Amino acid sequence: MNKITRRALLAGGAASAALLAACGNPVGNFNADRLDARVDATRDYLRDNYPGTEDLFRNAHGILYMPLVSEAGFFVGGAYGRGALRIDDVTVDYYSATRASFGFQLGAQQYAHVLFFMTDDALAEFRASEGWAGSADIRYAVPERGGSAGVQTTSLFSPVIAMVFGQSGLIAGASLAGVRYQRIIP
């Protein structure tokens, strides 16, 4: 049985950090105007490329946009991004999303994701928490060929619906499992 040494674990963590930095996440220092512009672009991209999301936009009580999440891993991995929560298409708060992972993984990628809060209770719970982690309450809408977001009637009754899209990089797939969202106070 292979034993992972502390040195290998530290080297994997350092390589992951280097790969994540190499992704060039341009969000960089907190800049509300730049982040709001990225959120606008993400919203417009979804509406233009996934017409099936219109019901989500229309029925959501709030939408968290994470326009750019960078992820890297070399056995130990992590992901980070910043975004904005909008209610009635007005930014009310800014958030960061972080994730740590361990296991067989190698590479780096970037992607966008959006959380549609479909109930007042789900939105209130998200806003009241000091650090909210996605759970079994999340239902995924998966973008498919032809511009459909894979939203089913039953999905519209889920408290939170997540979409992951725009993946580019070398890690197969993107998941929101274990992501922690925290409010950023400028």
C-alpha positions in Angstrom: 0.0 0.0 0.0 1.4 3.4 -0.9 1.9 5.8 2.0 1.5 9.5 1.4 4.3 11.3 3.2 4.0 14.8 4.7 6.5 16.0 2.1 4.4 14.7 -0.8 1.3 16.3 0.7 3.0 19.6 1.0 4.5 19.4 -2.5 1.0 18.6 -3.8 -0.5 21.6 -2.0 2.3 23.9 -3.3 1.8 22.6 -6.9 -2.0 23.1 -6.5 -1.5 26.7 -5.4 0.9 27.3 -8.3 -1.6 25.9 -10.8 -4.4 28.0 -9.3 -2.3 31.1 -9.5 -1.4 30.2 -13.1 -5.1 30.3 -14.0 -4.8 34.0 -13.8 -8.1 34.7 -12.1 -8.4 38.4 -13.0 -10.9 39.2 -10.2 -7.7 39.9 -8.2 -8.1 42.6 -5.6 -11.7 43.4 -4.6 -13.1 45.8 -7.1 -16.9 46.1 -7.0 -17.3 47.8 -10.3 -15.3 45.1 -12.1 -17.1 42.3 -10.4 -20.5 43.8 -11.2 -19.5 44.1 -14.8 -18.5 40.4 -14.8 -21.9 39.5 -13.2 -23.7 41.5 -15.9 -21.8 39.5 -18.5 -22.5 36.2 -16.9 -26.3 37.0 -16.6 -26.4 38.1 -20.3 -24.5 35.0 -21.4 -26.9 32.7 -19.6 -29.9 34.5 -21.1 -28.5 34.5 -24.6 -27.2 30.9 -24.6 -29.6 29.0 -22.4 -33.2 30.2 -23.2 -34.5 27.5 -20.9 -33.3 29.6 -17.9 -35.9 32.3 -18.4 -38.3 30.6 -15.9 -35.5 30.5 -13.4 -34.7 34.2 -13.8 -38.4 35.0 -13.6 -39.2 32.9 -10.5 -35.9 33.3 -8.5 -36.1 35.3 -5.3 -32.4 36.0 -5.5 -29.5 34.9 -7.8 -25.8 34.4 -6.8 -23.5 34.8 -9.7 -20.0 33.5 -9.5 -18.5 34.6 -12.9 -15.1 33.1 -12.5 -14.0 30.2 -10.3 -10.5 28.9 -10.6 -9.7 25.4 -9.5 -6.5 23.4 -9.3 -5.4 20.1 -7.9 -2.5 17.8 -7.5 -3.9 15.2 -5.0 -4.7 18.2 -2.7 -6.9 20.8 -4.5 -8.8 23.9 -4.1 -11.1 26.4 -5.8 -11.8 30.1 -5.3 -14.0 32.7 -6.9 -15.9 35.9 -6.1 -19.3 36.9 -7.1 -22.4 38.9 -6.2 -25.9 38.2 -4.9 -28.6 40.0 -6.7 -32.2 40.5 -5.8 -34.4 42.0 -8.5 -31.2 42.3 -10.6 -29.6 44.7 -8.0 -26.4 43.7 -6.2 -27.1 43.4 -2.5 -24.0 41.6 -1.3 -20.7 40.2 -2.5 -19.5 36.7 -1.8 -16.5 34.5 -2.1 -16.7 30.7 -2.8 -13.9 28.4 -1.6 -13.5 24.7 -1.8 -10.8 22.2 -0.7 -10.5 18.7 -1.8 -8.3 15.7 -1.4 -8.0 12.6 -3.7 -6.9 11.6 -7.1 -6.9 14.9 -9.1 -4.5 16.7 -11.3 -4.8 19.8 -13.3 -6.5 23.2 -13.3 -9.7 24.7 -14.7 -11.9 27.7 -14.6 -15.7 27.8 -14.7 -18.7 30.0 -13.8 -21.7 29.0 -11.7 -24.9 30.5 -10.6 -27.3 29.7 -7.7 -30.9 30.5 -8.2 -32.7 30.8 -4.8 -36.3 29.7 -5.6 -37.8 30.3 -2.1 -37.7 33.2 0.3 -36.6 30.7 3.1 -33.6 29.5 1.1 -32.5 33.0 0.3 -33.0 34.2 3.9 -31.0 31.2 5.2 -28.2 31.9 2.8 -28.0 35.6 3.7 -28.2 35.0 7.5 -25.4 32.4 7.6 -21.8 33.3 8.3 -20.7 30.6 5.9 -23.2 28.7 3.8 -22.2 25.3 2.3 -24.2 23.8 -0.5 -26.2 20.8 0.6 -28.7 18.3 -0.6 -31.1 21.2 -1.1 -29.3 22.1 -4.3 -30.8 20.8 -7.6 -28.5 21.0 -10.6 -29.6 22.3 -14.0 -27.1 21.0 -16.5 -26.5 22.9 -19.7 -26.8 20.6 -22.8 -26.3 21.0 -26.5 -29.0 23.1 -28.1 -29.1 25.7 -25.4 -31.4 23.9 -23.0 -30.4 24.2 -19.3 -32.0 20.9 -18.4 -34.5 22.6 -16.0 -37.5 20.3 -15.3 -40.8 21.3 -13.8 -39.8 19.6 -10.5 -36.6 21.6 -10.4 -38.5 24.8 -10.2 -39.8 23.7 -6.8 -36.3 23.0 -5.4 -35.1 25.6 -2.9 -31.8 26.2 -4.7 -30.9 25.4 -8.3 -27.3 25.5 -9.4 -25.8 25.8 -12.9 -22.1 25.2 -13.7 -21.0 26.3 -17.1 -18.2 27.7 -19.2 -15.6 25.1 -18.1 -12.2 25.4 -19.5 -9.1 23.6 -18.4 -7.6 20.2 -17.6 -9.8 18.8 -14.8 -12.7 16.8 -15.9 -16.0 18.1 -14.6 -17.0 20.7 -12.1 -18.9 20.2 -8.9 -20.2 22.5 -6.2 -20.0 19.8 -3.5 -18.3 21.2 -0.4 -18.2 24.8 -1.6 -18.4 27.4 1.2 -19.8 30.8 0.4 -19.0 33.8 2.6 -20.0 37.4 2.4 -17.2 39.8 1.4 -17.5 43.2 3.2 -15.8 45.8 1.1 
